Structures are given as structure tokens and as C-alpha cells.
Amino acid sequence: MPNDPLKIAIKGSTQNNLPIEDIVDGIVLLKDGSASMVLQVSSVNFDLLSEREQSALVFAYGGILNSLNFTIQIVINSTTKDVSSYLNNLEEAKNKQTNQKLKERITSYKKFVEETVKRNDVLSKTFYVVIPFSSLELGIKNAQKQAFSVLNPIKKKAELPYSKEYILEKAKAALKPKEDHLVRLFSRLGLEIKALNTKELIELFYKTYNEDIANNQRLQNVDYIAAAITGKQ
């Protein structure tokens, strides 16, 4: 039914509450005319480094931050790790094992993992660097200054001050050199950093806005979720 009241209500609710206007070519366009590029950064097991290596890494990281002449946002996303599938794999491996000693070791290891999970939440951390493009860069004198992360935005109804095509063109021209600069800097630390593409951004926002169900309900139809995010169903 094209005029299903429930679908119309859901669409209206999505449009009113999400500040995202569209996601195009890896650029998140917000309704106030600002935009952002999100880069995912690999991690380092800091505790396994020697004291000298830790000091060198901290010094190099501080040097990167001090050398920047533009704003970035550092976002750490922590989610509870589901280890049930891993435990199931251990149980299957134990059942297939014919060596009794190895079978006992797998049982002991599985028990250790279960007790560890009970005592502490097993967290999975993902690190992002967000490069913002302010609507002030479009020459909007009356634009209100907003300080928020694209991954945790303030809900606000707004209309694009210029055409989407014009804003995206300006945003790409401003963000791309900054992306290249950050890739070079972080590569010196031995870290991998890459900009999320449109599909990856949609999946990220889906998990962000649907935290309770994202772990159990995988994203199947990216086009539908994209329409839900931007309110274009």
C-alpha cells in the first residue's frame, strides 16, 4: 500500500529526528549544510609494547595532533563482544576430538573463556577520526556554531542552505586534502587509516541508531536502510 499510514508515520519520524540529509560518495551531508568524512583507524596493543616503544608512540601521536591546522574529532565506539559463536566452535571442536588429553584441554579452555566473560564484559573497540566540514565554509554568515560528533549528533530540524550538489562539491574539495594528510601522518605510526565508503557509513549509522538489535539482526538491504536514514522511502 503506497499510502500506508504506518509507513508515512515512520518516514516522518525518521526525517524529523535524524540530522542526516544524505550520504553520497563517502560524505555525510547534514541538514544544516555541514558535512563530514569518517575514517576508521587500526589499533595498537599498547600494553604489549616496551616502555621505550610506548613513550615513542605517545610522543609521535602528540606530534601529529600538534601539527594539525584543522579540526578533527576522535571517536571510540565500544560494543559488547558476543562470544557465543566462538564457544559453540570450541564445543564442536571438542566433540570431534579423539585425543582425550586434547579434549580435556579444550573443555578447560572453554570453561576459562566462559568464566572470563561472566566476570568482565568483553568489549570490542573501534576507532574513528571524523573530519568535519562546517557550513561556515560555505560563506553562511548567520550559521550557528555547533559542536557535535557526526556519530552522536544533536537532533535539529533544518533545511539545506544551498543545493546538495553545490555543498557536496565544496565539501569534497575541502575534505579530500585533509584525508590524504591524515593518512600520511598516521601511516608514520604504523597505523592503517581509511575513509569509510557509503555502504560502510550506512552500516555504521544503522548500528549506531539500532544498538539493541544490530548485533542479532544483520543489515540485509542497504538501499532500504539508506532510504530510512535519509527519509527517502
C-alpha positions in Angstrom: 0.0 0.0 0.0 1.7 3.2 -1.2 -0.3 5.4 1.3 0.1 3.1 4.3 -0.3 5.5 7.4 2.2 3.4 9.4 4.9 3.8 6.7 4.1 7.5 6.4 4.5 8.0 10.2 7.8 6.1 10.2 9.1 8.2 7.3 8.1 11.4 9.0 9.7 10.4 12.3 12.9 9.5 10.6 13.1 12.8 8.7 12.4 14.8 11.8 14.8 13.1 14.2 17.9 12.3 12.1 20.1 15.3 11.2 21.5 13.4 8.1 20.3 14.7 4.8 22.2 12.2 2.6 25.3 10.0 2.3 27.0 10.4 -1.0 30.4 9.2 -2.2 31.6 8.6 1.4 30.4 12.1 2.5 27.8 12.5 5.3 25.7 15.5 4.5 23.8 17.1 7.4 20.7 19.1 7.1 22.3 22.4 8.2 24.7 22.3 5.3 27.7 20.9 7.1 29.3 17.6 6.2 31.8 15.1 7.5 34.1 12.3 6.4 34.6 9.4 8.7 37.9 7.5 8.7 38.5 4.2 10.6 41.8 3.7 12.3 43.5 0.5 13.2 44.6 0.0 16.8 47.8 -0.9 18.6 48.1 -3.2 21.7 49.8 -0.6 23.8 50.3 -2.9 26.8 52.5 -5.3 24.7 54.9 -2.5 23.8 58.1 -1.9 25.8 58.2 1.3 27.9 60.5 2.9 25.4 58.2 2.0 22.5 55.2 3.3 24.4 57.0 6.7 25.1 58.0 6.9 21.4 54.4 6.2 20.3 52.9 8.8 22.6 55.4 11.4 21.5 54.7 10.7 17.8 51.0 10.8 18.4 51.3 14.1 20.2 53.4 15.5 17.4 50.6 14.5 14.9 47.9 16.3 16.9 50.1 19.4 17.4 50.9 19.6 13.6 47.2 19.7 12.5 45.9 23.0 11.3 42.3 21.8 11.0 39.7 20.3 13.4 39.2 16.6 13.8 37.0 14.5 16.1 38.3 11.3 17.6 35.5 8.8 18.3 35.9 5.5 20.2 33.0 3.1 19.7 32.7 0.3 22.3 30.4 -2.6 21.9 29.9 -5.8 23.9 31.5 -8.7 22.1 29.3 -11.7 21.5 31.5 -14.8 22.1 28.6 -17.4 21.9 29.6 -18.4 18.3 33.2 -18.9 19.5 32.1 -21.1 22.4 30.0 -23.1 20.0 33.0 -23.7 17.8 35.0 -24.8 20.8 32.2 -27.3 21.7 32.2 -28.7 18.2 36.0 -29.0 18.2 35.8 -30.8 21.5 33.2 -33.3 20.2 35.3 -34.0 17.1 38.5 -34.5 19.0 39.5 -38.2 19.5 42.5 -37.4 21.7 41.3 -37.4 25.3 44.0 -35.1 26.6 43.3 -32.5 23.9 39.6 -32.9 24.6 40.2 -32.1 28.3 42.3 -29.1 27.4 39.5 -27.7 25.1 37.0 -28.2 27.9 39.3 -26.4 30.3 39.9 -23.5 27.9 36.1 -23.2 27.2 35.4 -23.0 30.9 38.1 -20.3 31.3 36.5 -18.2 28.5 33.0 -18.6 30.0 34.2 -17.5 33.4 36.2 -14.6 32.0 33.1 -13.4 30.1 31.0 -13.7 33.3 33.4 -11.6 35.3 34.1 -8.9 32.8 32.3 -7.6 29.7 34.3 -8.4 26.6 34.4 -5.2 24.7 35.2 -4.6 21.0 36.6 -1.1 20.4 36.6 0.6 17.0 38.4 3.9 16.5 37.3 6.7 14.1 38.6 10.1 13.1 35.9 12.4 11.8 36.9 15.4 9.6 34.1 18.0 9.8 33.2 20.5 7.1 31.4 23.4 8.6 28.5 25.3 6.9 30.5 28.4 7.8 32.9 27.4 5.0 30.0 27.9 2.5 30.0 31.6 3.5 26.9 31.5 5.6 27.3 34.4 8.0 24.3 33.6 10.2 25.1 29.9 10.6 25.0 28.8 14.2 28.2 27.3 15.6 27.6 23.7 16.6 29.9 21.3 18.4 28.9 17.7 17.9 30.2 14.5 16.6 28.7 13.1 13.4 28.4 9.8 15.3 26.5 11.4 18.1 24.7 14.4 16.6 22.3 16.9 18.1 18.8 16.5 16.7 17.8 19.6 14.9 15.4 20.4 12.1 17.0 22.4 9.3 17.0 23.0 5.6 19.9 22.9 3.3 21.2 26.5 2.7 22.3 25.6 -0.9 21.8 22.8 -3.3 23.0 19.4 -2.3 25.3 19.2 -5.4 27.0 22.5 -4.5 27.6 21.6 -0.9 29.0 18.2 -1.8 31.3 19.8 -4.3 32.6 22.2 -1.7 32.8 19.6 1.0 34.8 17.2 -1.2 37.3 19.9 -2.2 37.9 20.7 1.5 37.9 17.2 3.0 39.9 15.2 0.5 43.3 17.0 1.1 42.7 16.7 4.8 42.1 13.0 4.4 45.3 12.5 2.4 47.2 14.4 5.0 45.9 12.3 7.9 46.6 9.0 6.0 50.3 10.1 5.6 50.6 11.1 9.3 49.0 8.0 10.8 51.0 5.7 8.5 54.1 7.0 10.3 52.8 5.4 13.5 52.3 2.1 11.6 48.5 2.5 11.7 46.1 1.8 8.9 43.5 4.5 8.3 40.9 4.6 5.6 37.8 6.6 4.8 34.5 4.7 5.1 32.6 4.4 1.8 28.9 5.0 1.5 27.9 1.4 2.3 30.2 1.2 5.3 28.8 4.6 6.6 25.2 3.3 6.3 26.1 0.2 8.2 27.8 2.3 10.9 24.8 4.5 11.4 22.5 1.5 11.3 24.4 0.0 14.2 24.6 3.4 16.0 20.9 4.1 15.9 19.8 0.4 16.3 22.2 -0.7 19.0 19.8 -3.1 20.7 19.1 -5.1 17.5 22.2 -4.6 15.4 24.1 -7.5 16.9 21.3 -10.0 16.3 19.8 -8.6 13.1 22.3 -8.2 10.2 21.9 -5.5 7.7 20.5 -7.1 4.5 19.1 -4.4 2.3 21.5 -1.4 2.3 19.3 0.6 -0.1 16.3 0.3 2.2 18.4 1.4 5.2 19.9 4.3 3.2 16.3 5.4 2.5 15.4 5.1 6.2 18.4 7.2 7.2 17.7 10.0 4.7 14.0 9.7 4.9 13.6 8.9 1.2 11.4 5.9 1.1 
